[in-house]
Amino acid sequence: MSVPYYSTDSVELYLGDCREVLPALGRTFDAAVCDPPYGYTSLAWDKWPPGWIDAVAGVTSSMWCFGTLRMFLAHGPEFADWRMSHDVVWRKHNGTGFQADRFRCVHELVSHWYRGRWDTVHHQVPVTMDAIKHTGRKRRGHPAQTGRIEDILRVSEDGGPRLRTSVIEARSMHGSAIHPTEKPVAVLAQLIEYAVPPGGRVLDPMAGSCSTAVAARLTGRRPVCIEADEAMCEKAARRLDQNVLPMGDAP
């Protein structure tokens, strides 16, 4: 059994390679939130770790994975034992452009993968309580004899729930991140709420700044994080100390 680098009643952080730590933990998880290196640069940390997907498959049957289409196509065979249920687009307020001859990228994909029967995989229908205004029929300035179909604006009079869209807009962590690829809690919280039941256990096998742990605690889930870089573990532990929230106190 591995000893946590950092732990409280609501979170555990382990230092090491997830491919080695996960078998030693001997636990299962409701879902994993994974942000692997995309392998786009020559930076030392930006290297795809072969076998990490198999390691995650040994402890959960539900997984969110950040990436790009290019990344998923390059490593498609490694997802062969999984089925993709759907994907979500995270739209940033700014973007990156590693090449000067391509569109500036202002989004990233995050796809949900599962194994086994879909009806055995926890998934909370993603709804929002935003009201939709209802005004009945409204003319747009076209006489009836023109044959134009009038535009109709429909609303829920009781402001009832509707499905969230597959595009999540959230500012990137540019200027405040403690990790080069840190993801915003605003995005992670929605993914966790979808795939992990309240009080359930969520895994982040390549945790970086531990944003997943922060989002999990905010939503009343129990996070277990693994990070291979000791310097990053130290930074993440300090961050977690500054975000102490008792389990279940999230809105």
VENPEKA-V910903 format. One record per residue. SS is DSSP state (~ for helix, > for strand, _ for the rest). Layout:
BEGIN
SS
SS
END
This chain:
BEGIN
_
_
_
_
_
>
>
_
_
_
>
>
>
>
>
_
_
~
~
~
~
~
~
~
~
_
_
_
_
_
>
>
>
>
_
_
_
_
_
_
_
_
_
_
_
_
_
_
_
_
_
~
~
~
~
~
~
_
_
_
_
>
>
>
>
>
>
_
~
~
~
~
~
~
_
~
~
~
~
_
_
_
>
>
>
>
>
>
>
>
>
>
>
>
>
>
_
_
_
_
_
_
_
_
>
>
>
>
>
>
>
>
>
>
_
_
_
~
~
~
_
_
_
_
_
_
>
>
_
_
_
_
_
_
_
_
>
_
_
_
_
_
_
~
~
~
_
_
_
_
_
>
_
_
_
_
_
_
_
_
_
>
>
_
_
_
>
>
>
_
_
_
_
_
_
_
_
_
_
_
_
_
_
_
~
~
~
~
~
~
~
~
~
~
~
_
_
_
_
_
>
>
>
>
_
_
_
_
_
_
~
~
~
~
~
~
~
~
_
_
_
>
>
>
>
>
>
_
_
~
~
~
~
~
~
~
~
~
~
~
~
~
_
_
_
_
_
_
_
_
_
END
